[in-house]
């Protein structure tokens, strides 16, 4: 419901969520017509190739592997937001 009312430039999605997995939720969000253009950045806990590939195949725009430093996160967000800004 919140995504229907609030415009966002980016959602940072953890891969491991309490009640679901972030890859499945990303795929579900991207399948909805009003959210298809939504940009999602995945936050996997490990750089496992299959997790990264499944995230991208689900529609994620990118990822940053945990743990990450503040500087790495800021750099990634700056690059990401610069490329998707209208």
Rosetta constraint file for C-alpha pairs under 8 A:
AtomPair CA 1 CA 5 HARMONIC 6.89 0.50
AtomPair CA 2 CA 6 HARMONIC 5.98 0.50
AtomPair CA 3 CA 7 HARMONIC 6.84 0.50
AtomPair CA 3 CA 8 HARMONIC 7.93 0.50
AtomPair CA 3 CA 35 HARMONIC 7.94 0.50
AtomPair CA 4 CA 34 HARMONIC 7.98 0.50
AtomPair CA 8 CA 38 HARMONIC 7.87 0.50
AtomPair CA 9 CA 38 HARMONIC 7.35 0.50
AtomPair CA 9 CA 39 HARMONIC 6.62 0.50
AtomPair CA 9 CA 81 HARMONIC 7.57 0.50
AtomPair CA 9 CA 85 HARMONIC 7.74 0.50
AtomPair CA 10 CA 38 HARMONIC 7.04 0.50
AtomPair CA 10 CA 39 HARMONIC 5.07 0.50
AtomPair CA 10 CA 40 HARMONIC 5.70 0.50
AtomPair CA 10 CA 41 HARMONIC 7.17 0.50
AtomPair CA 10 CA 81 HARMONIC 7.92 0.50
AtomPair CA 11 CA 38 HARMONIC 7.86 0.50
AtomPair CA 11 CA 39 HARMONIC 6.38 0.50
AtomPair CA 11 CA 40 HARMONIC 4.79 0.50
AtomPair CA 11 CA 41 HARMONIC 6.20 0.50
AtomPair CA 12 CA 40 HARMONIC 5.79 0.50
AtomPair CA 12 CA 41 HARMONIC 4.76 0.50
AtomPair CA 12 CA 42 HARMONIC 5.86 0.50
AtomPair CA 12 CA 43 HARMONIC 6.86 0.50
AtomPair CA 13 CA 22 HARMONIC 6.11 0.50
AtomPair CA 13 CA 26 HARMONIC 7.80 0.50
AtomPair CA 13 CA 40 HARMONIC 6.58 0.50
AtomPair CA 13 CA 41 HARMONIC 5.97 0.50
AtomPair CA 13 CA 42 HARMONIC 4.81 0.50
AtomPair CA 13 CA 43 HARMONIC 5.86 0.50
AtomPair CA 14 CA 22 HARMONIC 5.70 0.50
AtomPair CA 14 CA 42 HARMONIC 5.78 0.50
AtomPair CA 14 CA 43 HARMONIC 4.57 0.50
AtomPair CA 14 CA 44 HARMONIC 6.20 0.50
AtomPair CA 15 CA 21 HARMONIC 5.74 0.50
AtomPair CA 15 CA 22 HARMONIC 4.16 0.50
AtomPair CA 15 CA 23 HARMONIC 6.01 0.50
AtomPair CA 15 CA 42 HARMONIC 6.42 0.50
AtomPair CA 15 CA 43 HARMONIC 5.85 0.50
AtomPair CA 15 CA 44 HARMONIC 5.16 0.50
AtomPair CA 15 CA 45 HARMONIC 7.52 0.50
AtomPair CA 16 CA 20 HARMONIC 7.35 0.50
AtomPair CA 16 CA 21 HARMONIC 5.28 0.50
AtomPair CA 16 CA 22 HARMONIC 5.96 0.50
AtomPair CA 16 CA 44 HARMONIC 7.44 0.50
AtomPair CA 17 CA 21 HARMONIC 5.30 0.50
AtomPair CA 17 CA 22 HARMONIC 6.14 0.50
AtomPair CA 20 CA 24 HARMONIC 7.35 0.50
AtomPair CA 20 CA 25 HARMONIC 7.18 0.50
AtomPair CA 21 CA 25 HARMONIC 6.36 0.50
AtomPair CA 22 CA 26 HARMONIC 5.91 0.50
AtomPair CA 22 CA 42 HARMONIC 7.76 0.50
AtomPair CA 23 CA 27 HARMONIC 6.25 0.50
AtomPair CA 23 CA 54 HARMONIC 6.88 0.50
AtomPair CA 23 CA 55 HARMONIC 5.40 0.50
AtomPair CA 23 CA 58 HARMONIC 6.32 0.50
AtomPair CA 24 CA 28 HARMONIC 6.23 0.50
AtomPair CA 24 CA 58 HARMONIC 7.36 0.50
AtomPair CA 25 CA 29 HARMONIC 6.10 0.50
AtomPair CA 26 CA 30 HARMONIC 6.09 0.50
AtomPair CA 26 CA 40 HARMONIC 7.41 0.50
AtomPair CA 26 CA 55 HARMONIC 7.76 0.50
AtomPair CA 26 CA 58 HARMONIC 6.07 0.50
AtomPair CA 26 CA 59 HARMONIC 6.70 0.50
AtomPair CA 26 CA 60 HARMONIC 6.90 0.50
AtomPair CA 27 CA 31 HARMONIC 6.19 0.50
AtomPair CA 27 CA 58 HARMONIC 4.51 0.50
AtomPair CA 27 CA 59 HARMONIC 6.26 0.50
AtomPair CA 28 CA 32 HARMONIC 6.85 0.50
AtomPair CA 29 CA 35 HARMONIC 6.08 0.50
AtomPair CA 29 CA 36 HARMONIC 7.01 0.50
AtomPair CA 30 CA 35 HARMONIC 5.77 0.50
AtomPair CA 30 CA 36 HARMONIC 4.41 0.50
AtomPair CA 30 CA 37 HARMONIC 7.27 0.50
AtomPair CA 30 CA 38 HARMONIC 7.00 0.50
AtomPair CA 30 CA 58 HARMONIC 7.58 0.50
AtomPair CA 30 CA 59 HARMONIC 6.36 0.50
AtomPair CA 31 CA 35 HARMONIC 7.40 0.50
AtomPair CA 31 CA 36 HARMONIC 6.06 0.50
AtomPair CA 32 CA 36 HARMONIC 5.80 0.50
AtomPair CA 39 CA 60 HARMONIC 6.81 0.50
AtomPair CA 39 CA 61 HARMONIC 5.88 0.50
AtomPair CA 40 CA 59 HARMONIC 7.61 0.50
AtomPair CA 40 CA 60 HARMONIC 4.96 0.50
AtomPair CA 40 CA 61 HARMONIC 5.52 0.50
AtomPair CA 40 CA 62 HARMONIC 7.07 0.50
AtomPair CA 41 CA 60 HARMONIC 5.77 0.50
AtomPair CA 41 CA 61 HARMONIC 5.69 0.50
AtomPair CA 41 CA 62 HARMONIC 4.88 0.50
AtomPair CA 41 CA 63 HARMONIC 4.96 0.50
AtomPair CA 41 CA 64 HARMONIC 7.41 0.50
AtomPair CA 42 CA 55 HARMONIC 6.93 0.50
AtomPair CA 42 CA 60 HARMONIC 6.53 0.50
AtomPair CA 42 CA 61 HARMONIC 7.98 0.50
AtomPair CA 42 CA 62 HARMONIC 6.27 0.50
AtomPair CA 42 CA 63 HARMONIC 4.40 0.50
AtomPair CA 42 CA 64 HARMONIC 6.50 0.50
AtomPair CA 43 CA 63 HARMONIC 5.77 0.50
AtomPair CA 43 CA 64 HARMONIC 5.41 0.50
AtomPair CA 43 CA 65 HARMONIC 5.62 0.50
AtomPair CA 43 CA 66 HARMONIC 6.43 0.50
AtomPair CA 44 CA 51 HARMONIC 7.46 0.50
AtomPair CA 44 CA 52 HARMONIC 7.73 0.50
AtomPair CA 44 CA 63 HARMONIC 7.37 0.50
AtomPair CA 44 CA 64 HARMONIC 6.97 0.50
AtomPair CA 44 CA 65 HARMONIC 5.13 0.50
AtomPair CA 44 CA 66 HARMONIC 6.10 0.50
AtomPair CA 45 CA 65 HARMONIC 5.81 0.50
AtomPair CA 45 CA 66 HARMONIC 4.80 0.50
AtomPair CA 45 CA 67 HARMONIC 6.99 0.50
AtomPair CA 46 CA 65 HARMONIC 5.97 0.50
AtomPair CA 46 CA 66 HARMONIC 6.56 0.50
AtomPair CA 47 CA 51 HARMONIC 7.40 0.50
AtomPair CA 47 CA 52 HARMONIC 6.89 0.50
AtomPair CA 47 CA 65 HARMONIC 6.12 0.50
AtomPair CA 48 CA 52 HARMONIC 6.33 0.50
AtomPair CA 49 CA 53 HARMONIC 6.02 0.50
AtomPair CA 50 CA 54 HARMONIC 5.92 0.50
AtomPair CA 51 CA 55 HARMONIC 6.04 0.50
AtomPair CA 52 CA 56 HARMONIC 6.30 0.50
AtomPair CA 52 CA 63 HARMONIC 7.60 0.50
AtomPair CA 53 CA 57 HARMONIC 6.03 0.50
AtomPair CA 54 CA 58 HARMONIC 6.00 0.50
AtomPair CA 55 CA 59 HARMONIC 6.64 0.50
AtomPair CA 55 CA 60 HARMONIC 5.58 0.50
AtomPair CA 56 CA 60 HARMONIC 4.76 0.50
AtomPair CA 56 CA 61 HARMONIC 6.67 0.50
AtomPair CA 56 CA 62 HARMONIC 6.93 0.50
AtomPair CA 64 CA 68 HARMONIC 7.42 0.50
AtomPair CA 64 CA 73 HARMONIC 7.43 0.50
AtomPair CA 64 CA 76 HARMONIC 7.58 0.50
AtomPair CA 68 CA 72 HARMONIC 6.24 0.50
AtomPair CA 68 CA 73 HARMONIC 6.63 0.50
AtomPair CA 69 CA 73 HARMONIC 6.27 0.50
AtomPair CA 70 CA 74 HARMONIC 6.12 0.50
AtomPair CA 71 CA 75 HARMONIC 6.06 0.50
AtomPair CA 72 CA 76 HARMONIC 6.11 0.50
AtomPair CA 73 CA 77 HARMONIC 6.07 0.50
AtomPair CA 74 CA 78 HARMONIC 6.02 0.50
AtomPair CA 75 CA 79 HARMONIC 6.24 0.50
AtomPair CA 76 CA 80 HARMONIC 6.03 0.50
AtomPair CA 77 CA 81 HARMONIC 5.80 0.50
AtomPair CA 78 CA 82 HARMONIC 5.83 0.50
AtomPair CA 79 CA 83 HARMONIC 6.30 0.50
AtomPair CA 80 CA 84 HARMONIC 6.39 0.50
AtomPair CA 81 CA 85 HARMONIC 5.63 0.50
